[in-house]
Amino acid sequence: GSDQVWNAGFRIIIDDLKDYLLCFAPGTKRVAYAASFGTDFLHEGSEELFRSELPKFKAISVREESGVDLVHLCGAAARVTLDPVMLLTSEQWMEFARKPKYVESKPFVLSYFLGGRDKRTDEYGLNLAQGMPIYELDFEYTAEEKVKDIKQFCTAPDEFIWLIANAEMVLTDSFHAAALSILFHKPFWIFERKAADKSYKMG
């Protein structure tokens, strides 16, 4: 799998890191495509497992140059390859797209933040939108009582593709939202991710 399957700074990763390193399979069947550590360092407490398991892989490709360096530090080889988002054309992605029922047939702005937004970010977005409605997709770990719109909170992947393809502009701190915006030729603004732990910043 791709994305940040090796970012041991994420609790959901470190708790099951052996599975993300395919320890249940023999080395001849272990292949990683466009995996990402999400950082340029091995998170404390995970080094020994990475050094033990990465050399067992049959083949490793990663998303960033820094990932090649980290794999090399663990005694294995890797090459950089494209994130899966880039493997399809915009036309091919649209074959999976589906319009969310909550979207009205008028221009809108898409706001998608994994690290949350502050007042300044919201005000900047309102200024850019110039009166257009802003559909705010909340991060999956947002506390239920803080979710502004449960319909938008529950947006599915096919709806996510449609929203980016049809938005007038995209405001985000997400790599994949930016990548899809490029594919669909949409204006987009990248904001620094708000996170206390550097494992979450993806900087």
C-alpha positions as CSV (number, residue, x, y, z in Angstrom):
1,G,0.0,0.0,0.0
2,S,1.0,3.6,-0.4
3,D,0.6,6.8,1.7
4,Q,2.0,7.0,5.2
5,V,1.9,3.4,6.0
6,W,5.3,3.7,7.7
7,N,4.8,6.9,9.7
8,A,5.3,5.4,13.2
9,G,4.4,8.8,14.7
10,F,0.7,7.9,14.1
11,R,-0.8,5.9,16.9
12,I,-2.9,3.9,14.4
13,I,0.3,2.9,12.6
14,I,2.6,2.2,15.5
15,D,0.0,0.0,17.2
16,D,0.0,-2.3,14.1
17,L,3.4,-1.6,12.7
18,K,4.2,-5.3,12.3
19,D,1.1,-5.6,10.0
20,Y,2.2,-2.5,8.0
21,L,5.6,-4.2,7.5
22,L,3.8,-7.4,6.4
23,C,5.4,-9.5,9.1
24,F,2.7,-12.1,8.5
25,A,4.0,-12.9,5.0
26,P,7.3,-14.4,3.8
27,G,9.8,-12.0,2.4
28,T,9.2,-13.3,-1.2
29,K,5.7,-11.9,-1.0
30,R,6.5,-8.6,0.6
31,V,6.3,-5.6,-1.8
32,A,5.8,-2.0,-0.9
33,Y,4.5,0.5,-3.5
34,A,4.9,4.3,-2.9
35,A,5.1,3.8,0.8
36,S,5.8,6.9,2.9
37,F,7.3,7.5,6.3
38,G,5.7,11.0,6.3
39,T,8.9,12.3,7.9
40,D,12.6,12.3,7.3
41,F,13.4,10.3,10.5
42,L,12.5,7.0,12.1
43,H,10.2,7.6,15.0
44,E,11.6,6.7,18.4
45,G,10.8,3.1,19.3
46,S,10.3,1.9,15.8
47,E,13.9,1.8,14.6
48,E,14.6,-1.8,15.6
49,L,11.5,-3.2,13.8
50,F,12.2,-1.3,10.6
51,R,15.8,-2.5,10.6
52,S,14.7,-6.0,11.1
53,E,11.9,-6.2,8.6
54,L,12.6,-3.9,5.7
55,P,15.6,-6.0,4.4
56,K,13.2,-8.9,4.1
57,F,11.1,-7.2,1.4
58,K,11.3,-8.4,-2.2
59,A,10.9,-4.9,-3.5
60,I,10.4,-1.4,-2.0
61,S,9.3,1.8,-3.6
62,V,8.7,5.0,-1.7
63,R,7.0,8.3,-2.3
64,E,9.8,10.7,-1.3
65,E,13.6,10.9,-1.6
66,S,13.9,11.0,2.2
67,G,12.2,7.6,2.2
68,V,14.9,6.1,0.1
69,D,17.5,7.4,2.6
70,L,15.5,5.9,5.6
71,V,15.2,2.5,3.9
72,H,18.9,2.6,3.1
73,L,19.6,3.3,6.8
74,C,17.7,0.1,7.6
75,G,19.9,-2.0,5.3
76,A,17.6,-2.2,2.3
77,A,17.2,-0.6,-1.1
78,A,14.3,1.5,-2.4
79,R,13.4,3.7,-5.4
80,V,11.1,6.7,-5.7
81,T,7.9,6.2,-7.6
82,L,4.6,8.0,-8.2
83,D,1.9,8.3,-5.7
84,P,-1.1,6.2,-7.0
85,V,-3.2,9.4,-7.4
86,M,-0.9,10.2,-10.3
87,L,-1.4,6.9,-12.1
88,L,-4.8,7.8,-13.5
89,T,-5.8,10.7,-15.7
90,S,-8.5,13.2,-14.6
91,E,-10.8,11.5,-17.0
92,Q,-10.2,8.1,-15.5
93,W,-10.7,9.5,-12.0
94,M,-14.1,10.9,-13.0
95,E,-15.3,7.4,-13.8
96,F,-15.3,6.9,-10.0
97,A,-16.7,10.3,-9.1
98,R,-20.2,10.8,-7.6
99,K,-21.9,14.1,-6.7
100,P,-22.8,14.4,-3.0
101,K,-26.5,14.8,-2.3
102,Y,-25.8,17.9,-0.1
103,V,-24.2,19.9,-2.9
104,E,-26.3,22.6,-4.5
105,S,-25.9,23.4,-8.2
106,K,-23.9,26.6,-7.8
107,P,-20.2,27.5,-7.6
108,F,-18.6,26.4,-4.3
109,V,-15.2,26.2,-2.5
110,L,-13.8,23.0,-1.0
111,S,-12.0,23.2,2.3
112,Y,-10.2,20.0,3.4
113,F,-7.9,20.1,6.4
114,L,-6.3,17.2,8.2
115,G,-4.7,19.3,10.9
116,G,-7.7,21.5,11.6
117,R,-8.3,25.2,10.9
118,D,-8.0,28.3,13.1
119,K,-9.9,31.6,13.0
120,R,-7.3,33.1,10.7
121,T,-7.5,30.3,8.2
122,D,-11.3,30.4,8.2
123,E,-11.2,34.2,7.7
124,Y,-8.8,33.8,4.8
125,G,-11.0,31.2,3.2
126,L,-14.1,33.4,3.5
127,N,-12.2,36.2,1.8
128,L,-11.1,33.9,-1.1
129,A,-14.6,32.5,-1.5
130,Q,-16.1,35.9,-2.0
131,G,-19.6,34.8,-1.1
132,M,-19.5,31.3,-2.5
133,P,-20.5,28.5,-0.2
134,I,-17.6,26.6,1.4
135,Y,-18.0,22.9,1.9
136,E,-15.8,21.9,4.9
137,L,-14.6,18.3,5.1
138,D,-13.7,17.6,8.7
139,F,-10.8,15.3,9.5
140,E,-11.9,11.8,10.5
141,Y,-10.7,12.2,14.1
142,T,-12.7,15.4,14.7
143,A,-14.7,15.0,17.9
144,E,-18.3,14.3,17.2
145,E,-19.5,17.4,19.1
146,K,-17.3,19.6,16.9
147,V,-18.5,18.4,13.5
148,K,-20.3,21.2,11.8
149,D,-22.2,19.2,9.2
150,I,-22.5,15.4,9.6
151,K,-23.2,15.0,5.8
152,Q,-20.0,16.6,4.9
153,F,-18.2,14.7,7.6
154,C,-19.3,11.5,6.1
155,T,-18.3,12.3,2.5
156,A,-17.2,9.2,0.7
157,P,-14.1,8.8,-1.5
158,D,-16.0,9.0,-4.8
159,E,-17.7,12.1,-3.5
160,F,-14.4,13.6,-2.5
161,I,-13.1,13.2,-6.1
162,W,-16.3,14.9,-7.5
163,L,-15.9,17.8,-5.0
164,I,-12.3,18.6,-6.1
165,A,-13.2,18.2,-9.8
166,N,-16.1,20.6,-9.5
167,A,-14.9,23.1,-6.9
168,E,-14.0,26.7,-8.0
169,M,-11.0,26.4,-5.7
170,V,-9.5,24.1,-3.0
171,L,-8.2,25.1,0.4
172,T,-6.1,22.4,2.1
173,D,-3.2,21.1,4.1
174,S,-3.4,17.7,2.4
175,F,-1.0,16.2,-0.2
176,H,-3.7,14.2,-1.9
177,A,-6.1,17.1,-2.1
178,A,-3.3,19.2,-3.7
179,A,-2.4,16.3,-6.1
180,L,-6.0,15.9,-7.3
181,S,-6.4,19.7,-7.7
182,I,-3.4,19.6,-10.0
183,L,-4.9,16.8,-12.0
184,F,-8.2,18.6,-12.4
185,H,-6.5,22.0,-13.1
186,K,-8.2,23.6,-10.0
187,P,-6.8,26.6,-8.2
188,F,-5.7,25.6,-4.8
189,W,-4.1,27.1,-1.7
190,I,-1.8,25.0,0.6
191,F,-1.8,25.9,4.3
192,E,0.8,24.7,6.8
193,R,-0.6,21.8,8.8
194,K,-1.4,22.7,12.4
195,A,0.1,19.9,14.5
196,A,2.0,19.8,17.7
197,D,3.8,16.6,16.8
198,K,6.3,16.9,13.9
199,S,5.2,13.4,12.7
200,Y,1.9,15.0,11.7
201,K,3.2,18.1,10.0
202,M,4.4,16.3,6.9
203,G,6.7,19.3,6.3
